[in-house]
Structures are given as structure tokens and as C-alpha cells.
Amino acid sequence: MALDRHEIPADVHAGHGLALVSVWVGLVVWCDGERFWWRTGWDDRRQRFTYAWHPAVDPARAARRVAFRYGDLRRKHAHPEENTS
């Protein structure tokens, strides 16, 4: 999996024509064979989630973008045992 290159553990599940990759709390990546997409935030004005997407033909670059999002979320929501410094 492309996320392995970024040393990001993930669980992959498939069914109903979709692959779902559980990466971190609040970071799930879906793929329908044409594109990957994941939540990037919340739009207060529209009261809905915002998403990023990337073409499925370029999984390495999609993984890089997901890795950036993963890093952001880890910094914001680290496990309590990781906050010992």
C-alpha cells in the first residue's frame, strides 16, 4: 500500500464497490476505483464537511497528501501517552 512508504499504519476494508482505508481518528479514505477522497474539515457556513480528492491513477501522490493530513491530525489529537513531554 502507498501509505506504507510514509510509515502510516492503516486498515483496509472493501465492499459494495468501495475501498475504505481507516488511517486515524477522523481520517478515513474512500476509493471507488476512479478517485480517493477524505474529509479535510468543516464548513460552518454550509454546515457540512469539506473533502479533498485525488485521482486513483496516482496512488503515490494521493498517499503523500493523506500523509500530510495524517500529520496534521496527529499533532492536533495525539494520544495522551504521546503528550508526556
MDTraj code that builds the backbone (N, CA, C; nanometers):
import mdtraj as md
import numpy as np

residues = "MET ALA LEU ASP ARG HIS GLU ILE PRO ALA ASP VAL HIS ALA GLY HIS GLY LEU ALA LEU VAL SER VAL TRP VAL GLY LEU VAL VAL TRP CYS ASP GLY GLU ARG PHE TRP TRP ARG THR GLY TRP ASP ASP ARG ARG GLN ARG PHE THR TYR ALA TRP HIS PRO ALA VAL ASP PRO ALA ARG ALA ALA ARG ARG VAL ALA PHE ARG TYR GLY ASP LEU ARG ARG LYS HIS ALA HIS PRO GLU GLU ASN THR SER".split()
xyz = np.array([
    [0.0845, -0.1177, 0.0000],
    [0.0000, 0.0000, 0.0000],
    [0.0894, 0.1245, 0.0000],
    [0.0467, 0.2280, -0.0682],
    [0.1265, 0.3507, -0.0807],
    [0.1505, 0.4199, 0.0534],
    [0.0613, 0.4031, 0.1496],
    [0.0811, 0.4657, 0.2807],
    [0.1969, 0.4016, 0.3572],
    [0.2317, 0.2781, 0.3241],
    [0.3452, 0.2121, 0.3890],
    [0.4741, 0.2915, 0.3705],
    [0.4907, 0.3542, 0.2569],
    [0.6115, 0.4342, 0.2296],
    [0.6247, 0.5526, 0.3251],
    [0.5125, 0.5940, 0.3826],
    [0.5114, 0.7061, 0.4771],
    [0.5059, 0.6561, 0.6219],
    [0.5186, 0.5237, 0.6368],
    [0.5147, 0.4593, 0.7685],
    [0.3864, 0.4911, 0.8443],
    [0.2761, 0.4859, 0.7704],
    [0.1445, 0.5122, 0.8277],
    [0.0656, 0.3811, 0.8298],
    [0.0349, 0.3324, 0.9498],
    [-0.0463, 0.2105, 0.9569],
    [-0.1906, 0.2412, 0.9191],
    [-0.2552, 0.1460, 0.8547],
    [-0.3945, 0.1659, 0.8140],
    [-0.4626, 0.0307, 0.7999],
    [-0.5937, 0.0305, 0.8158],
    [-0.6753, -0.0882, 0.7944],
    [-0.7554, -0.0677, 0.6675],
    [-0.7557, -0.1676, 0.5815],
    [-0.8276, -0.1583, 0.4543],
    [-0.9473, -0.2518, 0.4580],
    [-1.0613, -0.2004, 0.4158],
    [-1.1850, -0.2767, 0.4088],
    [-1.2448, -0.2546, 0.2708],
    [-1.3081, -0.3569, 0.2163],
    [-1.3671, -0.3443, 0.0833],
    [-1.5072, -0.4020, 0.0825],
    [-1.5894, -0.3466, -0.0047],
    [-1.7245, -0.3967, -0.0231],
    [-1.8114, -0.2954, -0.0935],
    [-1.9101, -0.3437, -0.1634],
    [-2.0069, -0.2580, -0.2320],
    [-1.9407, -0.1622, -0.3299],
    [-1.8316, -0.2043, -0.3942],
    [-1.7659, -0.1221, -0.4951],
    [-1.6763, -0.0127, -0.4408],
    [-1.6510, -0.0133, -0.3084],
    [-1.5648, 0.0879, -0.2469],
    [-1.4569, 0.0212, -0.1635],
    [-1.3437, 0.0872, -0.1569],
    [-1.2415, 0.0507, -0.0584],
    [-1.2412, 0.1617, 0.0456],
    [-1.2331, 0.1229, 0.1703],
    [-1.2306, 0.2177, 0.2803],
    [-1.1003, 0.1934, 0.3557],
    [-1.0227, 0.2991, 0.3751],
    [-0.8962, 0.2891, 0.4458],
    [-0.9064, 0.3716, 0.5736],
    [-0.9043, 0.3036, 0.6852],
    [-0.9098, 0.3696, 0.8152],
    [-0.7666, 0.4026, 0.8565],
    [-0.7356, 0.5332, 0.8642],
    [-0.5989, 0.5778, 0.8871],
    [-0.5788, 0.6267, 1.0305],
    [-0.6665, 0.7138, 1.0771],
    [-0.6529, 0.7759, 1.2087],
    [-0.7898, 0.8266, 1.2498],
    [-0.8052, 0.8637, 1.3749],
    [-0.9315, 0.9204, 1.4211],
    [-0.9649, 1.0412, 1.3335],
    [-1.0790, 1.0364, 1.2681],
    [-1.1185, 1.1469, 1.1816],
    [-1.0570, 1.1436, 1.0430],
    [-0.9851, 1.0362, 1.0090],
    [-0.9256, 1.0269, 0.8751],
    [-0.9544, 0.8898, 0.8158],
    [-1.0546, 0.8882, 0.7312],
    [-1.0919, 0.7704, 0.6547],
    [-1.0813, 0.8095, 0.5085],
    [-1.0174, 0.7239, 0.4302],
    [-1.0026, 0.7496, 0.2867],
    [-1.0888, 0.6483, 0.2133],
    [-1.1710, 0.6957, 0.1228],
    [-1.2541, 0.6094, 0.0397],
    [-1.1967, 0.6066, -0.1009],
    [-1.2171, 0.4954, -0.1713],
    [-1.1771, 0.4871, -0.3121],
    [-1.2819, 0.4056, -0.3870],
    [-1.3232, 0.4581, -0.5007],
    [-1.4205, 0.3883, -0.5839],
    [-1.3587, 0.3384, -0.7138],
    [-1.2250, 0.3389, -0.7206],
    [-1.1552, 0.2962, -0.8412],
    [-1.1224, 0.4116, -0.9351],
    [-1.1913, 0.5229, -0.9189],
    [-1.1650, 0.6413, -1.0002],
    [-1.0968, 0.7514, -0.9213],
    [-1.1295, 0.7624, -0.7920],
    [-1.0693, 0.8662, -0.7088],
    [-1.0643, 0.8235, -0.5634],
    [-0.9728, 0.8863, -0.4914],
    [-0.9646, 0.8759, -0.3466],
    [-1.0264, 1.0039, -0.2916],
    [-1.0931, 0.9972, -0.1772],
    [-1.1401, 1.1193, -0.1124],
    [-1.1405, 1.1008, 0.0384],
    [-1.1254, 1.2135, 0.1099],
    [-1.1180, 1.2129, 0.2561],
    [-1.1619, 1.3493, 0.3084],
    [-1.2088, 1.3505, 0.4340],
    [-1.2534, 1.4749, 0.4962],
    [-1.1330, 1.5620, 0.5308],
    [-1.1500, 1.6920, 0.5089],
    [-1.0422, 1.7861, 0.5414],
    [-1.0846, 1.8904, 0.6444],
    [-1.2121, 1.8976, 0.6728],
    [-1.2554, 1.9984, 0.7691],
    [-1.4055, 2.0122, 0.7720],
    [-1.4485, 2.1256, 0.8256],
    [-1.5908, 2.1552, 0.8419],
    [-1.6173, 2.2948, 0.7888],
    [-1.7224, 2.3101, 0.7114],
    [-1.7649, 2.4391, 0.6592],
    [-1.8794, 2.4897, 0.7467],
    [-1.8494, 2.5865, 0.8351],
    [-1.9515, 2.6389, 0.9260],
    [-2.0685, 2.7024, 0.8522],
    [-2.0374, 2.7717, 0.7444],
    [-2.1427, 2.8409, 0.6703],
    [-2.2431, 2.7428, 0.6095],
    [-2.1915, 2.6353, 0.5505],
    [-2.2790, 2.5365, 0.4864],
    [-2.3203, 2.4230, 0.5795],
    [-2.2577, 2.4179, 0.6973],
    [-2.2877, 2.3134, 0.7951],
    [-2.2675, 2.1733, 0.7374],
    [-2.1502, 2.1539, 0.6768],
    [-2.1168, 2.0213, 0.6239],
    [-1.9657, 2.0051, 0.6150],
    [-1.9247, 1.8798, 0.6002],
    [-1.7821, 1.8507, 0.5890],
    [-1.7278, 1.8962, 0.4544],
    [-1.5985, 1.9266, 0.4526],
    [-1.5281, 1.9537, 0.3278],
    [-1.4375, 1.8345, 0.2991],
    [-1.4107, 1.8110, 0.1727],
    [-1.3341, 1.6941, 0.1303],
    [-1.2238, 1.7327, 0.0332],
    [-1.1191, 1.6528, 0.0345],
    [-1.0156, 1.6589, -0.0693],
    [-1.0314, 1.5310, -0.1504],
    [-0.9863, 1.5343, -0.2741],
    [-0.9886, 1.4131, -0.3550],
    [-0.8666, 1.4114, -0.4453],
    [-0.8353, 1.2927, -0.4945],
    [-0.7209, 1.2747, -0.5824],
    [-0.7509, 1.1580, -0.6764],
    [-0.7088, 1.1669, -0.8029],
    [-0.7341, 1.0577, -0.8979],
    [-0.6690, 0.9262, -0.8526],
    [-0.7411, 0.8168, -0.8686],
    [-0.6918, 0.6851, -0.8276],
    [-0.5752, 0.6364, -0.9127],
    [-0.5530, 0.6964, -1.0280],
    [-0.4410, 0.6543, -1.1127],
    [-0.3066, 0.6993, -1.0564],
    [-0.3085, 0.7807, -0.9510],
    [-0.1850, 0.8323, -0.8894],
    [-0.1863, 0.8066, -0.7379],
    [-0.1819, 0.6784, -0.6971],
    [-0.1922, 0.6483, -0.5543],
    [-0.0741, 0.7005, -0.4717],
    [0.0441, 0.7121, -0.5300],
    [0.1600, 0.7612, -0.4543],
    [0.1392, 0.9065, -0.4119],
    [0.0919, 0.9888, -0.5020],
    [0.0684, 1.1295, -0.4669],
    [-0.0511, 1.1440, -0.3732],
    [-0.1530, 1.0622, -0.3935],
    [-0.2669, 1.0642, -0.3014],
    [-0.2199, 1.0267, -0.1609],
    [-0.1341, 0.9262, -0.1509],
    [-0.0821, 0.8850, -0.0195],
    [-0.0013, 0.9970, 0.0439],
    [0.0734, 1.0701, -0.0348],
    [0.1505, 1.1832, 0.0179],
    [0.0580, 1.2897, 0.0760],
    [-0.0508, 1.3178, 0.0055],
    [-0.1475, 1.4161, 0.0550],
    [-0.2167, 1.3671, 0.1812],
    [-0.2512, 1.2391, 0.1835],
    [-0.3118, 1.1812, 0.3037],
    [-0.2113, 1.1857, 0.4188],
    [-0.0839, 1.1626, 0.3896],
    [0.0203, 1.1677, 0.4934],
    [0.0280, 1.3066, 0.5559],
    [0.0137, 1.4120, 0.4761],
    [0.0123, 1.5479, 0.5307],
    [-0.1080, 1.5671, 0.6235],
    [-0.2241, 1.5195, 0.5820],
    [-0.3442, 1.5308, 0.6654],
    [-0.3270, 1.4502, 0.7937],
    [-0.2710, 1.3314, 0.7820],
    [-0.2436, 1.2460, 0.8972],
    [-0.1527, 1.3186, 0.9966],
    [-0.0477, 1.3807, 0.9472],
    [0.0430, 1.4558, 1.0337],
    [-0.0278, 1.5682, 1.1067],
    [-0.1130, 1.6412, 1.0351],
    [-0.1902, 1.7496, 1.0983],
    [-0.2788, 1.6962, 1.2101],
    [-0.3496, 1.5890, 1.1822],
    [-0.4402, 1.5325, 1.2825],
    [-0.3631, 1.4755, 1.4011],
    [-0.2502, 1.4125, 1.3767],
    [-0.1697, 1.3577, 1.4873],
    [-0.1213, 1.4689, 1.5793],
    [-0.0819, 1.5809, 1.5204],
    [-0.0365, 1.6928, 1.6036],
    [-0.1516, 1.7500, 1.6870],
    [-0.2703, 1.7548, 1.6291],
    [-0.3855, 1.8121, 1.6981],
    [-0.4492, 1.7166, 1.7981],
    [-0.4428, 1.5865, 1.7709],
    [-0.5145, 1.4876, 1.8515],
    [-0.4251, 1.3704, 1.8881],
    [-0.3105, 1.3965, 1.9438],
    [-0.2187, 1.2895, 1.9826],
    [-0.2779, 1.2104, 2.0994],
    [-0.2388, 1.0837, 2.1077],
    [-0.2788, 1.0008, 2.2215],
    [-0.2208, 1.0603, 2.3491],
    [-0.2909, 1.0489, 2.4613],
    [-0.2418, 1.1065, 2.5882],
    [-0.1013, 1.0596, 2.6244],
    [-0.0689, 0.9327, 2.5999],
    [0.0649, 0.8845, 2.6345],
    [0.1734, 0.9463, 2.5474],
    [0.1349, 1.0075, 2.4348],
    [0.2318, 1.0748, 2.3483],
    [0.2532, 1.2189, 2.3918],
    [0.1726, 1.2699, 2.4830],
    [0.1824, 1.4083, 2.5295],
    [0.2589, 1.4187, 2.6625],
    [0.3612, 1.3408, 2.6802],
    [0.4332, 1.3388, 2.8067],
    [0.5481, 1.4371, 2.8126],
    [0.5793, 1.5050, 2.7054],
    [0.6920, 1.5987, 2.7066],
    [0.6535, 1.7362, 2.7546],
])
top = md.Topology()
chain = top.add_chain()
for i, resn in enumerate(residues, 1):
    res = top.add_residue(resn, chain, resSeq=i)
    for name in ("N", "CA", "C"):
        top.add_atom(name, md.element.get_by_symbol(name[0]), res)
traj = md.Trajectory(xyz[None], top)
